[in-house]
Amino acid sequence: MSLHYEVVFSCFLDDETPPDVLDALRWHLGLRDEPPATLGLDAKDHPYRLLSPDPDSYLPGGDVASLRRQRVGFTAAGDVFQWGLHSRNYWLDDDLGELVIILDLIAPHVVEDGYGGHFREVYDADLTVFEFRDGSYVRTPAH
């Protein structure tokens, strides 16, 4: 019997995130039709959509997917923008190994070190947190 997980990504990406990275995220989120192969990314590294909301999700409130350019502040030079990524999906345990696809894609572009999301077995209170640090990530069990 499979275990089921809630997987959440919630972080800001740099406003200068390359278009191919943003387009790959849009594809994974179900926000564009063209697969990553048309974006110059290797299709074997992106075998299927990982963050696309399932309308029949078993999570309370359902799955969500959002990637949008947001005003996050201002300086003397003008407004400051970043890409807000937020997704929440219901995953099978067999798919958790695919998390590295998204983590590797976004880690170099995450604006601030620290929390970037988590996963947890749906009936468990213990989280494993994604922390971004210096363009990379670690997974840390929360206590």
Secondary structure by P-SEA (a helix, b strand, c coil): cbbbbbbbbbbcccccccaaaaaaaaaaacccccccccccccccccccccccccccccccccbbbbbbbcccccccccbbbbbbbbbbbbbccccccaaaaaaaaccccccccccccccccccccccbbbbbcccbbbbbbcc
